[in-house]
Amino acid sequence: MLIRSTGMFIAAFMIPSWIRGIKSYRCRKFSVQLTQARKLPSRYLGQPSSFTHPHLLKPGEVTPGLSLSEYALRRYQLMHLIKEEVKATGTVGNTDHAVIFLSNPTCYMTNDIPYQFHQNTNFLYLCGFQEPDSILMLKTAPGKDLPDHKSILFVPKRDQNRELWDGPRSGVDGAAALTGVDLVYTTEDFKLLVQKLKDEGITIWYDATKPTHPQLHCDYLKPLLESRSQYKNKIRAVRHLVQNLRLFKSEAEIELMKNAGRITSQAFIETMFASRSPVNEALLYAKDGEMVLLDGGCESFGYVSDVTRTWPINGRFTGPQAEVYQAVLDIQKSCLSLCSVGISLENIYTLMLTMLAQNLTELGICQKKLNNDEVFKAARKYCPHHVGHYLGMDVHDTPDISRSLSLQPGMVITIEPGIYIPEDDTEAPRKFQGVGVRIEDDVVITEEGPLILSADCPKEIQDIEGICSSRK
């Protein structure tokens, strides 16, 4: 079955222009054609809609906070990046292009008991469809140049028996109305396109090294790859281009991440309040005099937070605990002040190591007679991780993007220095042995300076002790 609409309207957007190296952050104006809005079916779909969940989604939103036009723009941006890559690599540009993304499958913990489904984030980023066993293809129309394309979604067909047990499916009509893509077929119909995609005149963009849906890959994509193995026009990877897009967050995405930061901050406050020693070991195992280091977060409508706080289980820092904690807090504040346009995570990491070395020496954990190389080695010993990472739809978002890249407006990162002194570390003063502290916040890079998404989560010593003392 095919759903198609011929009505179109034009929407203009300002979007960043970049190629794989992401050398700059400039704006270019695009006109994006959107399929005319289709009426949502008057029934439950495979995910919330503005019809069934008006308290979560406004009309015209595919997922909470993200509109049809935003998803269409993402697809257009991706095809523009493909056009730029074709130019940059000097490859033949007069072929058609087909870009293919697979959803995640349903995973099972045992027999017919599934884990909670979580969509592949690249697939979700481009269409907002949240059902398993689906395929998204972006294909150039014959005779038209990139970035013009048609978006085609292949979704599980309606099945009354399976829906009785698994819940409703969107079906072809529901997926078409919900996502706003140009064409929608059933997943089984994808096999009808495979033969056409074997044509050497079509450049296939698909990430074959780590298929997100092994069964769909084996059924449809593996035969396609094998048939094209002798061609000069090989399969081309597309993951890095999607990551280049996901690196920069729109205003709507930042609003969703602000909400995730607020939820997480409140959860940390409530956890601090509830964790006074003695506490039921079913909730938290910690002895009087120890500290709790909690690295946690939430996912809110597809976007995540990642926050770490450290606090004493009895509500009061000991002298040595407070010394280490304040050292980490001072380092973190200095690192946060560097979160600005033009600075990289690697730059901030170098500052963190420098300040760690200085503080470890002042605390007497490192000997003053050590030379610079030895002090930096010690800094890495007591903080064996980087200062931060990119954040977005995944906790460790866009993992292929270098931390040496200059930060630009719209990027979101974490800043998380720490000092961890093993209990059996005889090189450290006895009073510090077994003390570990990490403080982590989520940060949006803006022209005006860092916007801390987790600012509501207390981290000053007096604030933490104040929350803990209110538990009495």
C-alpha positions in Angstrom: 0.0 0.0 0.0 1.2 3.5 -0.8 0.3 6.8 0.7 1.3 9.9 -1.3 0.4 13.5 -1.4 1.1 16.0 -4.2 0.4 19.2 -2.2 3.5 21.1 -1.2 4.3 24.3 0.7 7.7 26.0 1.1 9.4 26.7 4.4 12.6 28.7 4.7 15.2 28.0 7.4 18.6 29.3 8.4 21.0 26.4 8.9 24.7 25.9 9.6 26.8 25.0 6.5 29.7 22.7 7.0 31.4 19.7 5.5 33.0 16.7 7.2 35.9 18.8 8.7 33.4 21.3 10.2 35.9 24.2 9.7 33.4 26.9 10.3 29.9 27.7 11.5 28.2 29.9 8.8 24.5 30.2 7.9 22.9 29.4 4.6 19.3 29.8 3.7 17.5 26.8 2.3 13.9 26.3 1.1 12.5 23.0 2.1 9.5 21.4 0.5 7.2 19.8 3.1 4.5 17.3 2.2 1.1 18.7 2.8 -0.1 17.8 6.3 -2.2 14.6 6.4 -4.9 14.0 9.0 -3.9 11.6 11.8 -6.0 8.4 12.0 -8.5 8.6 14.9 -6.9 5.7 16.7 -3.8 4.9 18.8 -0.6 4.6 16.8 2.7 2.9 17.6 3.8 6.1 19.4 2.1 9.1 20.9 0.5 11.6 18.5 -1.2 14.9 19.0 -4.5 13.1 18.6 -4.0 10.6 21.3 -1.7 12.6 23.6 -2.5 16.3 23.2 -0.9 17.0 26.5 2.5 15.8 25.1 2.4 16.9 21.4 1.1 19.9 19.6 -0.5 19.5 16.2 2.3 19.2 13.6 4.8 17.7 16.0 6.3 14.2 15.2 7.8 13.8 18.7 7.3 16.1 21.7 8.8 19.5 20.9 10.0 18.6 17.4 7.9 19.5 14.3 7.4 18.0 10.9 9.5 20.9 9.5 12.4 20.2 11.8 12.6 16.6 10.7 12.3 17.6 7.0 15.1 20.1 7.4 17.4 17.4 8.9 16.8 15.2 5.9 17.5 18.1 3.6 20.7 19.0 5.5 21.9 15.5 5.2 21.5 15.4 1.5 23.2 18.7 1.3 26.2 17.3 3.2 26.2 14.3 0.8 26.4 16.8 -2.1 29.3 18.6 -0.4 31.1 15.3 0.2 30.7 14.2 -3.4 32.2 17.5 -4.5 35.0 17.4 -1.9 36.1 13.8 -2.8 36.0 14.5 -6.6 33.7 11.6 -7.2 31.3 11.4 -10.1 28.3 13.5 -9.2 25.9 12.6 -12.0 24.6 9.5 -10.4 21.4 9.0 -8.4 21.9 8.6 -4.6 20.0 6.4 -2.1 20.7 6.8 1.6 19.5 3.9 3.8 18.9 3.7 7.6 17.6 0.7 9.5 15.7 1.0 12.7 16.6 -1.1 15.8 15.0 -4.5 16.2 13.1 -5.6 19.3 15.5 -7.2 21.7 14.4 -10.0 24.1 15.6 -10.8 27.5 14.3 -14.3 27.3 11.9 -16.2 24.9 9.0 -13.8 24.2 9.8 -11.3 27.0 11.2 -8.1 25.3 13.3 -5.4 26.7 11.8 -1.9 26.5 12.3 -0.8 22.9 14.8 2.0 22.2 15.0 3.3 18.7 18.3 3.7 16.8 19.1 7.4 17.3 20.3 8.1 13.8 17.1 6.7 12.4 15.0 8.5 15.0 16.9 11.8 14.3 15.9 11.8 10.7 12.2 10.8 10.8 11.0 10.5 14.4 9.4 7.1 13.8 9.7 4.9 17.0 8.7 1.4 15.8 11.1 -1.4 15.2 11.7 -3.3 12.0 11.5 -0.2 9.8 13.6 1.3 7.0 14.2 4.9 6.0 15.5 5.7 2.5 16.3 9.1 1.1 16.5 8.9 -2.7 17.3 11.5 -5.3 14.7 11.7 -8.1 16.0 10.9 -11.6 17.1 14.0 -13.4 17.2 16.1 -10.2 20.3 17.2 -8.4 21.2 16.9 -4.7 20.0 17.9 -2.2 16.5 17.4 -3.8 15.2 14.0 -2.8 12.2 11.9 -1.8 11.9 10.5 1.7 10.5 6.9 1.8 9.6 5.1 5.0 9.0 1.3 5.2 7.1 0.3 8.3 5.6 -2.9 9.8 2.2 -3.6 8.4 -0.9 -3.7 10.6 -1.4 -7.1 12.3 -4.4 -7.5 14.5 -3.1 -10.5 16.3 0.4 -9.1 17.1 -1.1 -5.7 18.1 -3.3 -7.6 20.6 -0.1 -8.6 22.4 2.5 -5.9 21.5 0.3 -2.8 21.3 -0.9 -0.8 18.3 1.1 -0.2 15.2 1.0 3.0 13.2 0.7 1.2 9.8 1.3 2.9 6.5 -1.4 5.5 6.9 -0.5 6.4 10.5 3.3 6.6 9.7 2.6 8.9 6.7 0.4 11.3 8.7 2.7 11.3 11.7 6.1 11.7 10.1 5.3 13.7 7.0 7.7 11.7 4.8 6.9 11.7 1.1 6.1 8.0 0.6 5.3 5.1 3.0 5.3 1.4 2.2 5.3 -1.8 4.3 8.7 -3.1 5.3 8.2 -6.2 3.2 7.9 -3.9 0.1 11.5 -2.9 0.4 12.5 -6.1 -1.4 10.8 -4.8 -4.5 13.4 -1.9 -4.5 16.5 -4.0 -4.0 16.8 -5.0 -7.6 16.7 -1.4 -8.7 19.3 -0.4 -6.1 21.7 -3.0 -7.7 22.1 -0.6 -10.6 25.7 0.7 -10.7 24.4 4.1 -11.6 23.0 4.6 -8.1 25.4 5.5 -5.2 24.3 3.7 -2.0 25.0 5.4 1.3 24.7 2.9 4.1 26.7 1.9 7.2 27.4 -1.8 6.6 30.1 -2.4 9.2 27.8 -2.4 12.2 24.2 -3.0 11.0 21.7 -1.7 13.5 19.1 -4.4 12.5 20.9 -7.7 11.7 17.8 -9.4 10.3 16.9 -6.6 7.9 20.5 -6.3 6.9 20.7 -10.0 6.1 17.4 -10.1 4.3 17.7 -7.0 2.2 21.0 -5.2 2.4 23.6 -8.0 2.4 22.4 -9.3 -1.0 22.5 -5.8 -2.3 26.1 -5.3 -1.0 27.2 -8.6 -2.5 25.7 -7.7 -5.9 27.6 -4.4 -6.0 31.0 -5.7 -4.7 32.5 -5.7 -8.2 31.4 -2.1 -9.0 33.7 0.9 -8.8 30.8 2.7 -7.3 31.1 1.2 -3.9 28.8 1.5 -0.8 29.6 4.7 1.0 29.4 5.3 4.8 27.0 7.9 6.0 27.2 7.8 9.8 29.9 10.5 10.0 27.6 12.9 8.1 24.7 12.3 10.5 27.0 12.9 13.4 28.1 16.2 11.9 24.4 17.2 11.9 23.6 15.9 15.4 26.6 17.8 16.8 24.7 21.1 16.5 21.5 21.3 18.5 18.5 23.4 17.4 16.6 25.7 19.7 13.9 23.0 20.1 16.5 20.4 21.0 18.1 22.7 23.6 14.7 23.2 25.2 14.3 19.4 25.5 17.7 19.1 27.0 16.9 22.0 29.5 14.0 19.9 30.6 16.1 16.8 31.0 18.6 18.9 33.1 15.8 20.2 35.4 14.4 16.7 35.9 17.8 15.3 36.8 18.7 18.2 39.1 15.5 17.6 41.1 16.1 13.9 41.2 19.6 14.4 42.6 18.2 16.8 45.3 15.6 14.2 46.3 18.2 11.5 46.4 20.5 13.5 48.6 17.6 14.2 50.9 16.6 10.5 51.1 20.1 9.0 51.5 21.0 9.9 55.1 22.9 7.1 56.9 21.7 4.7 58.0 19.9 3.9 54.8 18.2 0.6 53.7 20.8 -1.3 51.8 18.2 -2.2 49.2 18.3 1.5 48.2 21.9 2.4 48.8 24.9 0.7 50.4 27.1 3.2 52.2 28.6 3.3 55.6 28.7 6.3 58.0 31.7 8.5 57.1 31.7 7.5 53.4 30.7 9.5 50.4 28.3 8.7 47.6 29.4 9.4 44.0 26.3 9.2 41.7 26.7 9.5 38.0 23.2 9.6 36.6 20.7 11.3 34.3 17.5 10.8 32.4 16.1 10.6 28.9 13.3 13.0 28.2 11.6 12.7 24.8 14.7 11.4 23.1 17.3 13.7 24.7 19.5 12.9 27.7 21.3 14.4 30.6 24.5 13.3 32.3 25.2 14.7 35.8 27.5 13.6 38.6 27.5 14.7 42.2 29.4 13.5 45.3 28.1 13.9 48.9 28.7 12.5 52.3 26.2 9.9 53.4 26.0 11.3 56.9 25.5 14.8 55.7 28.8 16.3 56.7 32.1 16.3 54.8 35.1 15.4 56.8 38.2 17.7 56.6 40.0 15.5 54.0 36.8 14.9 52.0 36.1 18.6 51.9 39.7 19.4 50.8 39.5 17.0 47.8 35.9 18.0 47.0 36.8 21.7 47.0 39.8 21.1 44.8 37.6 19.3 42.2 35.0 22.0 42.4 37.5 24.7 41.8 38.9 22.8 38.8 35.4 22.2 37.4 34.5 25.9 37.7 37.7 26.9 35.8 36.9 24.3 33.1 33.3 25.6 32.8 34.6 29.1 32.3 36.5 27.9 29.2 33.4 26.5 27.6 33.2 29.1 24.8 33.3 29.4 21.1 36.7 28.5 19.6 37.9 26.4 22.5 38.0 22.6 22.2 37.4 19.8 24.7 41.1 18.9 24.3 42.0 22.5 25.3 39.8 22.2 28.4 41.3 18.7 29.2 44.8 20.2 29.1 43.7 22.8 31.6 42.1 20.1 33.8 45.4 18.1 33.9 47.4 21.3 34.7 45.1 22.2 37.6 44.9 18.6 38.8 48.7 18.5 39.0 48.8 21.7 40.9 46.1 20.7 43.4 47.5 17.2 43.9 50.8 18.8 44.8 49.2 21.3 47.2 47.3 18.5 48.9 50.5 16.5 49.3 49.2 13.6 47.2 52.0 14.3 44.7 55.5 15.1 45.8 56.8 18.6 45.0 60.1 17.1 43.7 58.4 15.6 40.7 59.1 17.1 37.3 56.4 18.2 34.9 56.1 14.9 33.1 55.8 13.0 36.3 53.2 15.4 37.7 51.0 15.0 34.6 51.4 11.3 34.8 50.2 11.5 38.4 47.3 13.7 37.3 46.2 11.0 34.8 46.6 8.3 37.5 44.2 10.1 39.8 41.8 11.1 37.1 42.0 8.4 34.4 39.2 9.9 32.1 38.8 12.8 29.8 37.3 16.1 31.0 34.1 15.6 29.0 32.2 14.4 25.9 29.5 15.5 23.5 25.9 15.1 24.7 22.6 14.8 22.9 20.3 11.9 22.0 22.9 9.6 23.4 25.0 10.0 26.6 28.2 9.7 24.6 26.8 11.4 21.6 28.5 11.7 18.2 31.4 9.5 19.3 33.3 9.8 16.0 33.6 13.6 16.3 37.1 14.6 17.5 37.4 16.3 20.8 40.0 18.6 19.2 37.2 20.3 17.2 36.6 24.0 18.1 33.4 24.4 20.1 30.7 26.3 18.3 27.2 27.6 19.3 24.7 24.8 19.6 27.1 22.1 20.7 26.4 20.4 24.1 29.1 18.9 26.2 29.8 17.6 29.7 32.5 18.9 32.0 33.4 16.3 34.6 36.8 16.4 36.4 37.5 14.1 39.3 40.1 12.9 41.8 40.0 9.2 42.9 42.5 8.0 45.5 42.4 4.2 46.0 42.2 2.9 49.5 45.4 1.0 49.1 47.4 3.9 47.6 50.3 4.1 50.0 51.8 7.0 48.0 49.0 9.3 49.1 48.6 10.6 52.7 46.6 8.3 54.9 43.8 10.8 55.4 43.0 10.9 51.6 43.1 7.2 51.0 39.7 5.9 49.7 38.4 9.4 48.9 36.9 9.8 45.4 35.1 12.9 44.0 33.6 13.8 40.6 31.5 16.8 39.7 29.8 16.8 36.3 27.5 19.4 34.5 25.9 19.6 31.1 26.8 22.7 29.1 25.4 24.3 25.9 27.9 26.5 24.0 26.5 29.9 23.1 27.8 33.2 21.8 27.2 34.7 25.2 29.1 32.0 27.1 28.3 28.6 28.7 24.7 27.7 29.5 24.7 25.1 32.2 21.7 22.8 31.9 22.2 21.2 35.3 22.6 24.5 37.2 19.8 23.6 39.5 21.7 20.7 40.9 23.6 21.8 44.1 27.3 21.4 44.2 28.7 23.9 46.7 29.7 22.3 50.0 27.3 24.4 52.1 24.4 23.8 49.8 24.9 20.0 49.9 25.3 20.0 53.6 22.2 22.2 53.9 20.1 19.7 52.0 21.5 16.8 54.0 20.8 18.6 57.3 17.2 19.1 56.4 16.7 15.4 56.4 16.9 15.2 60.2 
